C-alpha cells in the first residue's frame, strides 16, 4: 500500500510503499486483546500482601482458660475470627505475568499497525530531527498538525533534540522502534512513524 510522506511542518515529502504484511492485514480484536492482556499482566506490580496468622503481631498467651467460661475454646488472639487477627488465604506478593509466544506477539504488533492504517490514523513522517530542543516550538507544530494524543515511533534511536522537546508535552509519547508495542499504539489516537521507523519495523517483523 502507498501512503504520502509529510515533513514535520506539514509539507509534502513524496510517498512510501508500505508492506502489506505489516500494514494491510484485516485487524482481529481477539489477537489484539490477548497481546494487550499479556502486556498489562506483565507490568502489574503484584505487591499485594496481607498478614497471615503467623505474621500478626500479638501475644501468644492463651486468652482465657480452657474450661468454665461457657464459651468456645480459644488459644490465640491471632485467629482469623477475631478483630485484627490473621487473614486466611489472602493475597501474597507474586508475578501476574504469563507466557505468550514470541511469534504471536509479533503478529499482534502487525495487527495493531494494520488497525491504525485501516482507520486512517497512520501518518508517515520524513524525519523528526530538530535543530534545537525547544518545547514551545514543537508544541505549536503538533497543535498545527492537530495531534493531541499521538505516539511517534522513530528508528533505532530517537533524535535527542526531539526527545527533549517532547518529554514535557502532554499526550505525546516518543519511542524507538524496539519499544513499539500494541498497547501504546492502540492507546493513542494517532500513530506517527518516521521513514527510518518504517524500515526498522519491516526489518524487525519480517
HUCOR-V756685 format. One record per residue. N is the residue number from 1. BURIAL is # if it has 16 or more other C-alpha atoms within 10 Angstrom, else .. Layout:
BEGIN
n->(N	N)
burial->(BURIAL	BURIAL)
END
This chain:
BEGIN
n->(1	2	3	4	5	6	7	8	9	10	11	12	13	14	15	16	17	18	19	20	21	22	23	24	25	26	27	28	29	30	31	32	33	34	35	36	37	38	39	40	41	42	43	44	45	46	47	48	49	50	51	52	53	54	55	56	57	58	59	60	61	62	63	64	65	66	67	68	69	70	71	72	73	74	75	76	77	78	79	80	81	82	83	84	85	86	87	88	89	90	91	92	93	94	95	96	97	98	99	100	101	102	103	104	105	106	107	108	109	110	111	112	113	114	115	116	117	118	119	120	121	122	123	124	125	126	127	128	129	130	131	132	133	134	135	136	137	138	139	140	141	142	143	144	145	146	147	148	149	150	151	152	153	154	155	156	157	158	159	160	161	162	163	164	165	166	167	168	169	170	171	172	173	174	175	176	177	178	179	180	181	182	183	184	185	186	187	188	189	190	191	192	193	194	195	196	197	198	199	200	201	202	203	204	205	206)
burial->(.	.	.	.	#	#	.	#	.	.	.	.	.	.	.	.	.	#	.	.	.	#	#	#	#	.	#	.	.	.	#	#	.	.	#	#	.	#	#	.	.	.	.	.	.	.	.	.	.	.	#	#	#	.	.	#	.	.	.	.	.	.	.	.	.	.	.	.	.	.	.	.	.	.	.	#	#	#	#	.	.	.	.	.	#	#	#	.	.	.	.	.	.	.	.	.	#	.	.	.	.	.	.	.	#	#	#	#	#	#	#	#	#	#	#	#	#	.	.	.	.	#	#	#	#	#	#	#	.	.	.	.	#	.	#	.	.	#	#	.	.	#	.	.	.	.	#	#	.	#	#	#	#	#	#	#	.	#	#	.	#	#	#	.	#	#	.	.	.	.	.	#	#	#	#	#	#	.	.	#	#	#	#	#	#	#	.	#	.	#	#	#	#	#	#	#	#	#	#	#	#	.	.	.	.	.)
END
